Amino acid sequence: MRWQGGRRSANIEDRRGMRVGGPLAAGGGAVGLVTLVLYLLFGGSPSDYVPPSGSTGGAGYDGTGGSGVAVDPAQEPFKDFVSVILADTEDTWPRLLEPQGVPYQEPRLVLFSDAVESACGFQESAVGPFYCPLDQRVYLDLTFFNELDRRFGAPGDFAQAYVVAHEVGHHVQSLLGISERVHGLRGRMSEVDANALSVLQELQADCFAGIWAHHAGKERQLLEEGDIEEGLAAASAIGDDTLQRRARGRVVPESFTHGSSAQRVQWFKRGLEHGTLEACDTFRGQGGLRRR
């Protein structure tokens, strides 16, 4: 990616090295593969906490995060990188949401180490990157990028950008009222049906990540040869079927919460090719993108 000369976002909140209450995962700061896989397979997303319509959801929440250990200087290029990617999403989404009558409120991206206290509760790094609509923040332990490369075989800066763009996609869903609607529906469904609805929400966030990539490449020429393949590899590597097969040797589709590898690739590619909200209607037949 051609990101080095890009604008840096002012919405980075660095809580690495800060102490936080609550138990830390055994094994320290590295993102644990087993717990990460279990999280991806069986849900428990902080995004289940959705503020009421019209609420800022505690956007002024001042949490804490980190383990109290020194920050690894090798992470600084990652910090610089995510700041540029976040800034580029800030340049992409306002005009795309304007026709929907939705003003874009920029999310903050919180960097933490080991564990963090958000408005959605205490979370450890094992959950992976997540978005909390209650405080409109994306939370990221930068060690996840190492896991994405070494454990999941999805290296490259565009694979990392896809992760950030996916979480920002959840923020867009929150602004559009989609997250609140999904949350309400899931509470009235069986576990299997609720999982299926969660898959549609996650696939749409993948598609929204593709929308960002479409405009980043077409309008600002951020993408280089091989970047798209990196993004597709990342989407494929964290599909529910791939993770289940790796974790327990079999696939249980009714337990999917994020979508199969093929589905995640399909919807990321759809957003990438079309670059419009309308192309990302994974909820067709359930109200689509229409707001209440």
N, C-alpha and C positions, 0 to 999 in steps of 0.2 A: 504493500500500500504506500501511496505517496502522502504520508501524513505529517512528516517532520516539520513542514512549514506552516501547518494549520493553526488556526486560532485555538487557544486553550480556554476551556470553560472556567467560569468563576464559581461554578456550582459543585466543586469537589470539596468534600469534607473529610479530612484525613484524621482518623481516630486510631491509626496503627500505634501500637505501643502503649495505649492507655489501658488502665485496669477497668475491669467490669465485674460486677457481682454475678454469682451463679457458678455452677460446676463447669469446668472445662473438660472437653473430651479427652479421654486417655490417649496419650501419644503425641500431645502437643499440637503445633501449628499446622502441620501438613493436613490437607483435606483427606480424610479417610475414605478409601475407595468403597469399602463395604457399606458404611453408613450413608455415603453419598448415593450409592446404588439403591439402597433401601428407601431413601428419601424420594428419589426420582420415581421409583416404582409404586410406592404406596402413598404418595401425597404428603400432607402435612404442611403445605405451602403457607407461608405467612400471608400470601395474597388472599387467603380465605377470609381475612378480616377486612371488611369493606365498610367505609363510612357512609352515612346516609346521604341522599341526594342533596346537592347544594352545600355540603359541608367541606371545609378545607381539610378535615380529618386530622387536625393537630399538626399542621404543616410547620408550626414553630417548635415542635418537640425537640428538646435538646438531650439526646441520649449520650451514652458512653460506649466505648468499645475497646477491645484489645486485651492483651495479656500482661502488659507491664514490661515486656521485654523490648530490647533495642530493635529498631526497625532495620531490616536487611537492606543495605545500600543497593544491592543487586535488583531490588524492586523498583528503583526510581525510574528506569526507562518505561516500565509498565505503567507507573503512575502518570508519566507524561503522555503516554499513548492513550490511555483511557480518557484523559482530559480533552485530547483532540477529538476523539470519537464522540464523546458526550457533546462537545461544542458543535460538531457537525449534525448530530440529531437535533440540536436546538435550532439549527439553520434550516432543517428539513420540514419539521412537523407543523409550525404555525400556519403556513399558507395552505397546507393540506387539510387542516382542521377548520380553517376559516369558512369554507362553503358549508360545513356542518353546523355553523353557528356556535362553535366551541373555541373559546380563546385558549391558546396553549400556555399552560403554566409549567415552567421549566422544573423538572425534578432535580433533586440533589443526589449526587453519587457519593456514598459513604465508603471509604476504604477502612477496613479493620483487620485485625489479626486475631485469630483463634476464636473469638466470640464477640458478640455485640448485643447491646440492648437497644431495641427499636420500639416504636409505638405498637408494633405487632407482637412484642414480647422478646424474651431472651432467645438468641439463636447462636449455635456454634457453627464453625466453618464447614462442618460436615454436610450442612444443608445445601451447600453451593451458593452461587449468587441468587439473590431474591429481591423482589420488589414489595414494599409495604405501602399500600394505599393510604393508610392512616396518617402517615407523615410525608407521603409523596417522595420517598427516597428509594434509590437502588442501593443495595448493600453487596459489597464485593471484597472477599479476601483474595489478594493478588496471587496467592499460592495456587489458586484454582487454575490459573493459566499453565502452570507447570504440570498439573494433573491432566489437563486437557491434552497436552502434548504427550507426556510419558505414559499415562495410564490408558488414555482413550485413543491414542494415535491420531490426533487432530491438531497438528502443529500449525504455526503461522499466525501472522498478525491479523489477517482477515478472519480467521477462526475465532480469535479473541474479540474482534470487533463485533462479530455475529452474536456473541454472548451478551455484550453490553446492549446491542440494538434490540435483542429479544426482551431484555428486562425493561428497556424504555418502551417497548411495545406494550407491555403490561400497564405502564403508566398511561399510555394513549387509551387503552381499553378502559381504564379508570375514569379518565376525563370524558369519554364518550358515554359513560353509564353502563357499559357492557359488563364490567366486573360485578357491579352491584346486582344486575339482573341475573347473572350466572349464580351468584352467591344465594340469592333468594330462591331460585329454582332448585338448586342442589339440596337445599334444606327440606324439600318436599318430595325427594326422590329416593329410590332404593340406592344402595351403594354402587351397584353395577351401572345404573343410569347416571348417577352423579359422577362416576368416573368417566363415562362417555362424554358428558358435558364438559368436564375438565379438559379432556383431550381436545375438544373443539376450541376451547379458550387458549390452550397452549399452541395449537396449530395456527391460530390467528396471530398470536404473538410472533411466531416464526415468519408468517407472511408479512407482518408489519416490519420485521427486521429486513426482509427482502425489499420492501418499499424504500426503506432508508438506503439500502445498497444501490437500488436503481438510481436514485437521485444523486447519491454521492459519486457514482461513476459517470453518469450522463452529464451532470451539470458542473461538477467540481473535479472530475478526472482523478479521483482518489484511488481508483482501482487499477491494478496492474495485472499482467498476465499471470494466471495461476491463482488469483485471489478467489474467484468464484468457486473453483475446485476446493479450496481450503474451507470455504463456508459450507459447501455441500458435504464435505467430509465431517465437519463438526456436527451438522444436523443429523447425519446418519449415525455417527458414533454414539449419540446420546438418545437414540430411539429406544422406546420401552422394550421392544422385542430383542434388540441387540444386548441391552443391559441385563434383561432377564436370562437370556441364553448364557451370558457370561457368568452371572451370579449363581444360577441354579440348574443350568443345563436344559431348561424347558421354557416354553412361552405360555403365558396365561393372558390372553387378550382382554378378558373381562376386568382384569386388574390394571390395565393401562390407564395412566393419568396424563401422559404427555404426547402419546402417539407413537406409531411405529417409525422405524428409520425411513421407510419409503414415504410415509405420510409427511414427515417433517421435511424431507428433501422436496417433496412435491409442492408444499405450501410456501416454503422459502423461495423456490424457483418461481412460483406464481407471482409473488410480490415483486421479485426481482424483474420479471419480464414486463409486468403491467404498470407497476408503480402507483397504483390507485387503491383507495380504501375499498371501493366497490369490488375489486378483484379478490378481496380477502374475506368474503362473507362465508366463513366456515359454518355459521349458524343458520344458513338458508333453511327456511321452514320453521324456524324458532324465533322469528322476529328480526333476524339479520342484524344490520348495523343501526337500525332505527332506535332512537332514544325514547325514553318514556315521555 
